[in-house]
Amino acid sequence: MLNQLKQNALKEIAATKELKGLDAVYRRYLGRKGELTKVLRSLKDLSEKERKETGTAANEIKRGLEEAVGEKRREFLAPSGKTPSLSRFGGTSGKTPPSGVNWLDVTAPGVKPAVGHLHPITLVQRQVEDIFQSMGFSVVDGPEVETEYYNFDALNIPPGHPARDVLSLGRTFYLKKGGLMRSHTSPMQIRYMEKHNPPIRMIVPGKVFRVEATDSSHETNFYQLEGLMIGKDVSVANFKAVIQEFLENFFKKSIKVKLRPSYFPFVEPGFEIDMSCTMCVGKGCAACKYSGWIEMMGAGMIHPKVLKSGGLDPKKWQGFAFGMSLDRLTMIKYRINDIRLFHSGDLRFLQQF
Ligand code: DAH
């Protein structure tokens, strides 16, 4: 009877065409209520002699069936359902591997692992740093938690000054325990002057924080780039040359730069800088609102009071400062139309860089 069971099981195993069928056969004979399992369970009711004989035979059949099922299973799981050829490698060409051996198809194409990459703003920050370093500027870092003194007072923005609460500079996150989140990178002008003697050439890329009702061009958290150059005779002409060199290097095309009079408390005179539109080259398009120009940054000659705050004698030293948004620079470069995408964590956006 046991022999019959074995023959049937082997036949059925051999006849299976797919994994599902094989599993069904396995369950029919070797599962919890399987036919062979029943035999093994009933051993306890037999006499000692019978138990020994039947037990030995049944266990042997069990091992044989498990092996046959295992072999068939490996056949189904072998790559692309066929038996791959390993002959090139001295393998067992065209044969199912012997039981207990797992397939390793060394010729199968690999699976590309997902790897991360740099954020677009980081890419732009690094490129900007390289360009300014090539012009002799140092790259420096500063604290994101600042004092009122560095964020305002030392920059000629005294308490009660309209710039303190009317301009966007005034939309500041104050901290309960004192201090504030810097609303611009300009405080680093003072910190740097305090510690370094001129001539000075430095840039500060970094995070800034502002209370904003966010929209496609405003975020509460964005990145700025501050620049400072001080010497005995550093002029507006030097500023224009440096910034033009930077923009042309960054956008890799020739660019016109225009200075418009403007007001910032920490510079005199102060300017707003426009560059010729990188997309329509000054002809007028949607990106530059048909003006041919794109607003890029604020700048000016450092105010004597600011030089004094930094411990420098305004009679001996002069220079320029500028500040721009790295987010904006990134948006222009990659034609991104919503600043909120940067911190959205949306992989469909990030994977494009
Ligand atoms: N700190 C200004 C802002 O956040 C930008 C700025 C304007 C920086 C003029 C400068 C400057 O250094 O000279 O709006």
Boltz pocket constraint, residues with backbone or C-beta under 6 A from the ligand:
constraints:
  - pocket:
      binder: B
      contacts: [[A, 169], [A, 183], [A, 184], [A, 185], [A, 186], [A, 226], [A, 227], [A, 264], [A, 266], [A, 267], [A, 271], [A, 297], [A, 298], [A, 299], [A, 300], [A, 321], [A, 322], [A, 323], [A, 324]]
      max_distance: 6.0
